Amino acid sequence: MQASAAVFALAWTVDAQGAEVGRVVEHKQVRDDYVTTNVDVSSMAHDLIFAVKQNNLDVLQQTLMEVSHPTSPKRGHYLSYAEAHNLTANPAGASKVHAWLKRSGVEVINVHEYGHFIKARALVSQWEELLDTKFAQVVSTTNHTAVRAVEHVHVEADIADELTGILKATQLPIRDTAGPRASSANSMNPVTPAGLKSFYHITGTGSSSTSQSVFEILGQTVSPSDLASFQNQFSLPSQTIANDVGGHESDSQCTVNPNSCIEANSDVQYMLAVSPGTPLTYWYDTNQYTPYEDWIEKVASSSNPPKVNSMSYGALEPELSSSVMNAFNTEAMKLGAQGVSVFVSSGDDGVANFQARGDKSACGYIPSFPASSPFVTAIGATQGGINGGSEIACSASTGGGITSGGGFSGHFSAPSYQTSQISDYFSTLSTAPESGYAAGGRGYPDVSMAGADYEVVVGGQITGVCGTSLSSPVVAGMAAMVNAQLGTSIGFINPTLYAAASGTFNDITQGDNKCTASSACCSQGFAATTGWDPVTGLGSVDFVRFKDLFSSLAHPPVVV
């Protein structure tokens, strides 16, 4: 499998006399939603995370494919935590970076067990001198503040050779994202747990022998009482959250401000509805400024991470630095090599992404990350079917409330597991899409699930919710169920999905993703058609056929 992992540009910088002053390892960022203030930050303490260059990434990727491909004799022979991290460890490089930081007089406050990340703290004035840059306070249009380097960050050449990036340096906090949309709670055909199980043939229960998790950021709070009410309302087994990482559980907050709970409640209620009996970790990341690299590093640092993880968030791919995306991908590969599955919502605003919601001037092809990562399973949305009528691509233009996100990465090339499907897609189109998308990029989503008119309990009331924010935890819950029922870990499933026979998924052939989750519709976009498409992927997931993909493997996964 070939998936480009674009590395940041390394540029020499010289002073006025022509003397070398360092190599650029992080480029300054400029965005329309952030401005620089005049606040003096020189005496403030600031933490940076130095991402040490890891070894054998080509071997790691090869290993991931060997343990993931359905025809591989090593399918399911996962690495242990120690094996995965030892494979890529660069102890000499980590030692060199660590010694340089100590020699420079900054405080080293944490070193990853295998040396992959080194967290250090210093006054801003110290960082400015050491990294030959300028820091400032930046503030967003929504009044989020951060301290960031506003000029290129430089490191002496021999140290730069050992780094793939410096996190929390120039990378601006992610743009405020738009969450799932509330819809009418009086829908004629709402999605309920019973409806999901009936239409998608979900049967059986989960197991305490495996694990599942939802990832949350941006102040989202989950309500235990809403969860209990949801389970009672829909005659589900009573089950509480097994592990709370981040401490964002509150009943009162969901009553005072329901919007702060819609995402979290949706994720938790429906993952447990689909895979009851499987312990659930509610993983809240308090660092909303660098959530993706922060979460993936923490999960990857766990010797026993949840076997199935769902993320209902995404950032605009063009606004993320290569160092952030590459750090995420490296850790995602290691998780997959250990038999861990990561599912990500494809987004609710078609190809344009959330910044175009209500603003047609922002239309275009803007991929969403981490959905665009080749090492996660991206989940799109459908409507109809379970809601009545034919199952089609979910779109605001057809009453779906949101529009299934999809498209092609501008940063990562299409992995070999999907290149034939992408080629087939373009060969069957009668009308070519408007230009501007990244031809040859990783296509997403991979599969889809119902995304319109779910009934969720928020603040004690039934609330209608639309979004791929629900599609992802539902499919992730199915994966957790397969783990439980087969007594295995299915791990990174994309190679198996794309190798599946025709008819494995509910093929979605109607609809497009030109609209956002509002009245704003763009000229750019893709149409659903037979087979894989960048609107609903391979189609929606039928649990029985999905489970059969893994139970019938010649080399089934082994227990990890």
PETA-V760226 format. One line per field, one symbol per residue. psi: psi as a letter, one per 20 degrees, with the letter a starting at -180 (. if undefined). burial: I if it has 9 or more other C-alpha atoms within 8 Angstrom, else O. A space follows every 50 residues. Layout:
psi->???
burial->???
This chain:
psi->ppopnpqqpopqpqahjjqpirppipqqqpqijqqprjpojhjqqppqoo oppqrkhhhggggghhihphjpijpimqqrgggghhhiqmhggghggghg gghijqpoippqhjjhpopqprqhhgggghjlapqrpqprijkpqrpqpj rqpqqqghhhhjqjroqkeioqqqqpqpaqpqapikqhmqprghgghghj loqarbqiiaqqqqpqaljpqqohhhgggghghklqqpprpgpooillpp ghhhggnhhiigggggggghghhhmqipppponpoinihlhghgghhggh ipimqqhppppkqqrogijqqhhghhgggghhghghhjkpppqpqiqjlb ihrhijojnhijqaonqppjhipijroppaqrraehiqaqprppqhikji hrppqrbpqjhprpqhijhhhgghghhiphpqqqrirnpirpqqrgrrqp jplqoqppkiqppppqqihhgghghghgghgggghikapiboighhgiiq qpihrnpojqrrlhralaioqrhqrqqqapaqqkgjciarppgghgghhh hjqhnqqqp.
burial->OOIOOOOIOOOIIIOOOOOOIIIIIIIIOOOOOIIOOOOOIOOOOIIIII IIIIOOIOOIIIIIIIIIIIOIOOIIOIIOIOOIIOIIIIOOIIIIIIOI IIOOOIIIOOIIOIIIIIIIIIIIIIIIOOIIIOIIIIIIOOOOOOIIII IIIIIIOOIIOIIIIIIIIIIOOIOOIOOIIOIIIOOOOIIIIOIIIOOI IIOOIIIIOIIIIIIIIOOIIIIIOIIIIIIIOIOOOOOOIOOIIOOIII IOIIIOOIOIIIIIIIIIIIIIIIIIIIIIIIIIIIOIOIIIIIIIIOOI OOOOOIIIIIIIIIIIIOOIIIIIIIIIIIIIIIIIIIIIIIIIIIIIII IIIIOIIOIIOOIIIIIIIIIIIIIIIIIIIIIIIIIOOOIIIIIIOOOI IIIIIIIIIIIIIIIIIIIOIIOOIOOOOOOOOOOOOOOOIIIIIIIIII IIIIIIIIIIOIIIIIIIIIIIIIIIIIIIIIIIIOIIIIIIIIIIOIOO OOOIIIIIIIIIIIIIIIIIIIOIIIIIIIIIIIIIIIIIIIIOIIIOII OOIOIIIIOO
